[in-house]
Amino acid sequence: MSLTTSTAKVSTKPPVSGVRLDSLTGLRWYAALLVACFHFAYEETSTGASLEVFRLKEVVYAGPSAVSFFFILSGFVLAWSARPRDTVTRFWRRRFARIYPSHLATFGVATLTMIWMGKSLDPRIALANLSLTQSWIPNRKEWWFGYNGVSWSLSCEFLFYLSFPFVVKAIRRFSARGLWVTVVMGNLCVLLAPLAADRIVQATGWDAKFMLYIFPPVRLIEFAIGIAVALLVKNGNWRGPGLAASLALSVLIVFGPSHIMPFDFHWAADTVIPYTLTIAAAARADVWAEPSPFRNRITVYLGEVSFAFYLVHEIVIFSTDHFLTTHRLAIPLALHLGLVLAVSLLGAILLHEYVEKPGVRLLSGGRRKARQVAA
């Protein structure tokens, strides 16, 4: 289906209750796929000519920025679907049910994989991983990325969930102008943060990657941007380009200028503006029932399993690499990547259907209501 380049309609306020944001769900899949391809390019070591690997690294260089997309989207979805009469404890219980069973399951698989590979197990790192506190420890990459390395981002999400009931309550009090100030200032903070990195590193001794990419309070800014954008769209006050223009800008930045910007900008600074615009435009397209290429059944389902895909893909990368290296097998890089993605998708479907969904039903205290979009 074609995209639309129209800007937001402002004459009337569209009905938003009960609207399923399927375009945002579909977009999640492409963000997760970008992360997976990035990790494959930079972490596989067993196959592929050096030139092929170099080219793949160049293409997916901005892969870490997809985490920024997820953080903005998380704030957006939670604010969009917030229940007026919800209690703090009920909200926390639902979020725990949404992420922790899958996290626990993949932690177990990662542990077994490490034993198979002959790697040592550090109980301190395991405890930090299980408690989702690993991202609060400065300058310790072995702690951030220990066991199932991608779970560092869940440490940030854990802070988001704990703070959401209080942050959204405060932001809801803002006028439309106040919400716009929040969006603009939040984007400027993320955009300009790398310029202050050297001074903060000198003052604190923190690694720049920790400060700009890992540390949960810093990433809370992107989460707050998502909340403010959701309230603007929901109230009919969003003014921005349509889906085609926003998406084109995101693609252009991801595969273009991010490659030539200073290194610290590629974590989030390069892409925070286009991602903000794209998320708002995709939601608006669903609200107004405008054409969207992300709303078809297959893409939406892939988006629904994207969280599980994100959790399993790095385990698959390391396991496949270890197997090929141990058995001295060499396969073409494209075949290796295809194998990793296929196995990761199969594992994601199993995790989603047999751990994530049952966990939500069991721990949320009842059946889920009709889904709008996965947070």
N, C-alpha and C positions, 0 to 999 in steps of 0.2 A: 504494500500500500504506500501511497505517496505521503510525504510529510507536508505540513503547512508552515508557512513563514509569517502568518498573521500575528500581530501583537495582541496583548490581552484586551478583551472586550470590557468596556468600563460602564456601559449604559445600564446594565442590570447586574444583580448579584445572582450567580447561578446556584441552583440547589446542589448542596454537597453531601447531605446526609445519605448514607447508603451507597455512595459512589465508590466503586472498586478502582483502585489506582493500579491497574494491570500494567500500564506502561512502565511504572517505576519498578514493579516486580520483574518485568522482562529486562530492564536495564541492569538489574543486579547481576544477571548472568554474564553479561559482557564485561562488567567490572571484575567479576571473579575470574573470568577467563583471562583477562589481561594480567592479573596477579599470578595466575598459574603459569602462564607463558614466561613471565619475568623470572619466576623462581626456577623454572626449567632451564632457561638460558644461562642463568648465573650459578646454578648449583649442580647441573649434570656434568659428569666428567668422563663418561665411559665411551661415548660415541660422537661422531660428527667431525668433519674437517674443521680446522681452526677458523678458516674463512667463513664457513657456514655459521659457526657458533658466533663469530664476531658480528655477522650481519643480523642474526636473530637478536643479539644483545642490543644492537642499535635500534631495531624496530620497537622493542618492548622496554626501552630504557626508562620510560615514565611509569612503568608498572606500579611502583610503590604509591603513586598518587591515587590509585584506585581505592586505597584504604581511606583517603580523604573523602572520596565519593560516598563510601559506606557510612562514614561518620556524619556527614551532612544529611544523608538519607535517613539515618537512624533518628536524628532529631526531628526531621520532617514527619516521618511516619508516626512516631510516638505522639507528637503534638496533634497531628491530623486525627488520629484514632482515639485520643484521650477521652475517657468516660467522665462526664461531669460529676457523677456521684461516687466515683471510685475512691477507695481508701488507699493510703500509702502502702499498707501491708499487702493488700490484694494486688496492687500493681507490681510490687517487688516479687511476689510469689509467681505471677505470670511470667515475668521476665526471667526469673530463675528457671522456671520450667521450660522456657523457650530455648535457652542456651546451654544450661549446665549438663543435662543428660548426654547431649552430643559431645560436649567438651570432655566429660568423664570417659565416655566410650573411646574417643580418639586418643585420649591420654593413655588408656590401657593398650590400645593397638600400637601406639608409638613406643611404649615401654617394651612390649614384646619384640618389636622391630629392632630396637637398640640391643636387646639381648642377643637376637639372631645375628646382628652385625658385630657382636663382640665389644660393644661400647660400654663404658662404665656408667653406673647409675648413681647420681648424687641425690641422696634423700632431701637435702636442703633445697635444691633446685626443684625437685619433685613437689615439695610442700608449697613452694612459691607458685608453681604452675597450677596446682590444684586449688589453691586459695585465690588465684588470679591477682596476685600482688607482684608478679615478676617485673612489671613495667615501671615500678616505683623505685627500682634499684639503679642508681647511676653507674654508667660505665662498665656494665657487666653483661656483655653480649651473650655469654654462655648461660646466663640466667634468663635473659629476655627470650632467647630462642631455644631453650632447653626442651627436651622431650618433643612435644608437637609445637614446633617453633611459631606457627601462625597464631597460637593462642595468646600471644602478647597483646594483640588487638582486643581480645576479650577482657583483658585487664582494664583497658580504657573504657570499653562498653560497660563494665561493672561500675565504674565511677559514674558514667552517664546515667545508668539506671537508678543508682542510689540518689543522685541529685535531681533527677527529672521532676519529681512531684513538686519540688521547691522552686526549681528554675522556671518551669512552665507557669507556675502560679505568679511569679514576679513578672515574667514577660507578657502574660495575658493582660496585665494592667496598662501596658503601653498603648498609646494611640497609634494610628497608622504611621504617623511620622516617627514615633519612637521605634517602631518595628523596623522601619527603613534605616534609621540610624544604626540599629543593632546589626542589620545585614551588612551595611556599608562598612562600619567600623570593624566588624568581625573579619570581613574580607581583607581590609587593609592590614589588620594585625597579622593575618596569616601570610599575606603577600610580602610584607616588609620585615617579618621576623628574621629571615636569614641575614639581613643587613646588620642586625644587632647580635648575631650569633657569636662573633669573635669576642666582643666585650663581655658577654655573659659567660662564655667559656673561660675567659681569663679570670673573671670574678668568682666563679663557682667551682671551676675545675671539671665541670661536666663536659662530656662528649657532645659535639654539635648534633649528632644523630639522636642522642638521648633527648636533648632539649627540643628539637624541632619535630621529631618523628615518634618517639616512644613515650615520653612523659605524659601521663593521662591528663593532668590539669591543662597542659598546653592544647591538647586535642579537644578539650571541652569547648574551645572557641568554635570549632567547626560544628559541633553538636548544637550549640546555641544558635548558630546561623540557620541550621535546618529548622529549628523550632520557630524562629521569627519568620522565615520564608513560608512555612506551613500556615501560620496564622494570617499572613498577608494574602495568600492564595485562597484560603478558606473564607476570608471575609470579603473577597472580591476586590482587594486593594493592590494586587500585584500588577506591576507595569514592567513588561520585559518582552524580549523577542520571542517568537514562536519556537516550536520544537525543531524545525529544520535548521534555523539559524543558530540556535543554541547548541545543537548537536554538532553541527559543522564546526563551530568554534572549538568545542571540546576535542573533536578528532584532530583538528588542525594543531592545537597546542600539544596534545599527547604525542603526535607523530612528527611534529615539526620543531617549533622554537624551544621546547623543553630540552632538546638535545644540545643546544648551543648556550643555554643559560648556565650560570654558575651552579656547581654540583648541589649545593644545599637547597636550591630552589625546586629541585625535582621531587622532593618529598611531598609537597602540597602547594607551595606558593605559586608555581606556574599554572596550576589548574583550578584553584579554588573558585575563581570567578566563573569560568565556563561551566564547572560542575554545578555551582549554585544556580545558574541560569537554566541549565538542562533539567535539573530536578524540578524546578518550578514550572518550566514549560511542559514537561511530560505530564505532571499532575494536572495542569490546566487543560491539556489536550484531553485527558480523561474526563474531567469535569464537564467540558463543553462537547464531549463526544466527537472530537476532531480526529481525523485520520492519524494513525500511529503504527509504525512497523513493529512495535514491541508488545502488541496486545493480542497476538495470535496464541492459540492454546499451547503449542509446543514451547514457544519462547517464555510464556508465563510459567509453565511447569519447570522449565530450566531455572527460571528465577527463583521459584519456590525451593528448589534443591540447592541453590547457590551457596547457602550458608554451610550445608553439609559438604558440598564440593570444596569450598574454601578450607574446611577443617581437614579433609582427607588428602588433598592433592600433594602436599609436600611430603607426607609419609610415602605416598606412591612414588614420587620422584626419587627419594633416597633408596627405597627398596628396590626399584627397578635398576637403578644405577649400581647398587651393590651386587645384584644378581648378575648383571651383564659383566661387571668387572671380575667377579669371582670365577665365572665360567669362561672368561676371556672371549666373550661374544661381542662382535661389532655389527651394528645395524645402522642404516642411514639415519641421519638426524631427523628427517621428517617422519620416518616410521617410528622412531623412538618417541618423539613428541606425541604422535597420534596414539601410540600405545599408552603412554602416561595419561593422556586426557581421557581415553576410553575407559581405562581401569578406574580412574578417579571419578568419572561420572557414574559408573556402575556402583562403586563404593558409596557415592553420595546418595544415590537413589535408595540403597539399602539402609543407610544411616537415617535418611529422612523418613522413610516409611516405617522402619522397625525400631527406631530409637527416638527420633525427634518428635514425631506425631504422637506416639504412645506416651512419651514423657510429658508432653503438653496436656494430654487428656488426664493423665494420672495426677500430676502435680498442680494443675490449675483448679482442681476441685469441681470439674464438670466439663461438659462439651464446649468446644469453642463455637463462638458465633460465626456466621458467614464471614469468610475471610475477605479482607479488603486488599491488603498487601503485606507481604512478610517484612517484619521490622528487622 
